[in-house]
Amino acid sequence: MLIGDLVEATGLSHRTIRHYDEVGLLPASTRSEGGYRVYSESDLRRMLRIRSMKPLGFTLDEMRELLDTIDALDADPTDPAVREKFAAYVVSAQAKRDKLALNLERADALLDELTGR
């Protein structure tokens, strides 16, 4: 698929996807003869993971490391070092999610207060 297809499937902008390519977070699988980025279904899955990490506040380096850890875990699910690193990311993601949930509750309370006047 071309970048426009990835934009449509993910809801991310062309600029964001190009940026992820430029920083090596999601390089295009290949390029067409005309120089257009071409992405695979695997690239789409990776981009959807990246999109899910964004609201949790992961940095680009953390995203890259987590994606590399997932790839390593897929390659060897028994590697204890990789499993430990992955488990640490799960704990971190859960903590970030919990913080977002708390902030959402606070925002809902404010909206309830404002609309109840």
N, C-alpha and C positions, 0 to 999 in steps of 0.2 A: 504494500500500500504506500501511497505517497503521503507527504506531510499533511496535506489537506484532509486525507482520510483519518490520520491520527488525530488531527485537531477535532474533527467531527466525533470520533469515538471517545475522546477523553475530555472534551470541553476546555482544553488548554489552548493557549494562543500559539500561532506560528512562531512568534518571537520566543516564547518560553521553550518550545521544543527545539528550536535552533540553538538556543542558549545551552540546553542540556547536551546537545550534540557537541557544541564547541568546547564545553568543559569536560567532555568524556563521560558524562553520566549516562547518556543514551545515544551513543553513536549510531548512525544509520547502518543497517546491515550491509547495504551496498549503495551504489549510485547508478543511475541510469546513464545511457550514452549521452544524454543531454545535461548530465550533472545534477539531476534531481535526486534528493534523498529518497531511498526506498527502504521501507520498514516491513518487518515480518510480524506474524502473530505473536511470536516470542517477545519482540520489541514492544508490541502493544501491551502485553501482560506486564512487562517491566515498567512501562510508562504509567500504567494504572497503579502499580505499587508506589511509584514515585509520587504520583498525585495524592495517594493516601498518606504519605509521609509529610507532605507539605503542611497541613494544618496542625500537625503535632509539633512542628517547630524544629524538625531535624535539619541540620546544616547540609550543604551539598556533600561535604566530606563524610558526614555520618550516613547520608543516604547511600553514597558509593560503597562505604564499608559494609553497611547492612546488606545491600544487594550482592556484594562479593561474598559475604558470609552465607547468604541464602544459596548462592550458586555452589559454594564449597560444600554446604550441607547436602544439597541435591547430589553432588558428585560422590560424597562419602558420608552417609548419615551416622556412621559409627565413630567418626573422629572426635575424641573428647574435647580437644581445644576449640574446635569449631562449634560443637554443641554448647560449650560454656559461653562462648562469645555470643551465640545466637540467644541463649537464655538471658543474658544481660540486656540485649536489645529488646527482648520481650518485656522485661521488667521496666525498662526505660519508656517504652511505648505505652505501657499501661499507666505509668505515673503521669505521662504527658496527657493521655486521654482523660484521666481522672481530673486533672487540673482544668481541662477544657470543659468537662461536664459541670464542674463547680462554677466556672465562669458563666456557662449557659444558664444554670439555675439562678444565679445572681441577676443576669440580664432579664430572665423571665419575671423575676420578682419586681424588678424596676418597671418593666412594661405593665405588669398587673397594677402596680401602684399608680402609674401614669394614666392608664386607661380607666381606672376606677374612680377618677375624680369627676 
